[in-house]
Amino acid sequence: MSSNANIPSNYVSDVQPILYSYWRSSCSWRVRIAMNLKEIPYDIKPISLIKSGGEQHCNEYREVNPMEQVPALQIDGHTLIESVAIMHYLEETRPQRPLLPQDVHKRAKVREIVEIICSGIQPLQNLIVLIHVGEEKKKEWAQHWITRGFRAVEKALSTSAGKYCVGDEISMADCCLVPQVFNARRFHVDLRPYPIILRIDRELESNPAFRAAHPSNQPDCPPELPNK
Ligand SMILES: O=C(O)/C=C\C(=O)CC(=O)CC(=O)O
């Protein structure tokens, strides 16, 4: 299966991977997009982040992911956690449909945008943080950090974007951007100051890999919430 000269051919297993995922977890969503783009078939094991105080905290799942978060991916006989590390593993073992550009400067740009979103925005507005911030303040809190980060993303995109975040090829940066835009809408962030972000999000809306990964198309999406 693997055509990457650095990866032994027996490294990649034919056993279908299992993705521990939650329908509107943006981190699970990044990996779903990457798997779909690379056309890797996988099964989803839903982990409800809200049922009974969160299934991610149960003993059984803590064995899978000691960070008590989704996603986790069982693949090639290994259990991997952390969405960005997982995307890089997929890139290295399944080089088909690359998610990193060849050009080193473009690669750096992809990693920069990934980092802004995955370290500088999402962790500050995820469920565990918002629980600590409290119901009353959580919307303002999330808006603050998303706005701060989107200013930097928009600036990065002003020099890197073509059709997508970096040039005209879909990359890891796009896998991270689309779920973060969803979160921004969820917290009613005014997105008008970010026209490039909005344009790329719109561009990717109809892409089949992105569409299939959308929360509303997940097996654990509550039926009463078909549209986000
Ligand atoms: O249904 C819920 O409200 C629970 C959790 C989430 O949305 C996931 C997050 O914590 C946000 C995120 O992934 O960025």
The ligand as an SDF file (V2000), in Angstrom:
LIG
                    3D

 14 13  0  0  0  0  0  0  0  0999 V2000
  -20.8610   18.9590   22.4270 O   0  0  0  0  0  0  0  0  0  0  0  0
  -20.1700   19.5930   23.2370 C   0  0  0  0  0  0  0  0  0  0  0  0
  -20.5330   20.7060   23.6360 O   0  0  0  0  0  0  0  0  0  0  0  0
  -18.9320   19.0250   23.7760 C   0  0  0  0  0  0  0  0  0  0  0  0
  -17.6990   19.0880   23.2520 C   0  0  0  0  0  0  0  0  0  0  0  0
  -17.3400   19.7260   21.9980 C   0  0  0  0  0  0  0  0  0  0  0  0
  -18.1310   20.3220   21.3340 O   0  0  0  0  0  0  0  0  0  0  0  0
  -15.9230   19.6100   21.5390 C   0  0  0  0  0  0  0  0  0  0  0  0
  -15.0750   20.6980   22.0380 C   0  0  0  0  0  0  0  0  0  0  0  0
  -14.6080   20.6830   23.1350 O   0  0  0  0  0  0  0  0  0  0  0  0
  -14.7990   21.8020   21.1190 C   0  0  0  0  0  0  0  0  0  0  0  0
  -13.7220   21.5050   20.1170 C   0  0  0  0  0  0  0  0  0  0  0  0
  -13.4970   20.3630   19.7340 O   0  0  0  0  0  0  0  0  0  0  0  0
  -13.0690   22.4460   19.6890 O   0  0  0  0  0  0  0  0  0  0  0  0
  1  2  2  0
  2  3  1  0
  2  4  1  0
  4  5  2  0
  5  6  1  0
  6  7  2  0
  6  8  1  0
  8  9  1  0
  9 10  2  0
  9 11  1  0
 11 12  1  0
 12 13  2  0
 12 14  1  0
M  END
$$$$
